Amino acid sequence: MKIPFCFILSLLSIFIINAQETQKNQLNKKNQKTGNWIGYHKETDTRRYNGNFIDGKPVGLFTYYAKEGHVSAKVNFINDSLSSSEMYFDNGYVMAKGKFINQMKQGKWFTYSRSGTLLNIFNFDKGAMEGTQYLYYPAAAETKSLKIMEEYNCSNGLKNGTWKQYFKSGRVKSEGNYSMGKRDGVFIYYFANGTIDTKGSFKNDFKEGNWFYYDGEKSNMKKVTYEKGNLIEKKNEE
């Protein structure tokens, strides 16, 4: 009796699929993951990741999935310590991207809005924010041009040094200084036309001494005095 050729093909395809499945999620003699693996979210059959292992260590490109099914991240394991990563919104746009060294963020990291426009450029060293950090207004739909919203320096993950915020026009909105995460020294806040709105000092993150509220004109200045953040004196000056 002749066996139909299509029946043979179907059996062959089933055999190949089963063979491929058995080749996944294998362990070597040392009980280490090896070859291609598909991981699943706990207590579900929803795929969590897909990638390759050599002697228990991830190598090459891994794709990660959210419980809802969309791609949430892609990580390229370059060697034992270095990897590059892209994280995604559920609409497919990149949320953030950068590098890891020894599983800690290193160098420049870029974060984006759900529509794909750049929002921040953060600098890291051994997982902590280090150096100058930049935050941007969402790009205008017409021009796609970026305008800086805020910039500041960091040391060991804390704001340390000059801090500035900007209006969309590019004028400085506010400026001051941080000392290891705490406001320290003179802070000035401006109106959009560049005139001073408020000016005063911080010490150890508390308002200290005289604070001046200009209301756009020096003749309308109001002076308020603080000690360790507590109001101790208030008077109007003509």
Secondary structure, 3 states (H helix, E strand, C coil): CCCCHHHHHHHHHHHHHHHHHHCCCEECCCCCEEEEEEEECCCCCCEEEEEEEECCEEEEEEEEECCCCCEEEEEEECCCCEEEEEEECCCCCEEEEEEEECCEEEEEEEEECCCCCEEEEEEEECCEECEEEEEEECCCCCCCCCEEEEEEEEECCEEEEEEEEECCCCCEEEEEEEECCEECEEEEEECCCCCEEEEEEEECCEEEEEEEECCCCHHHCEEEEEECCEEEEEEECC
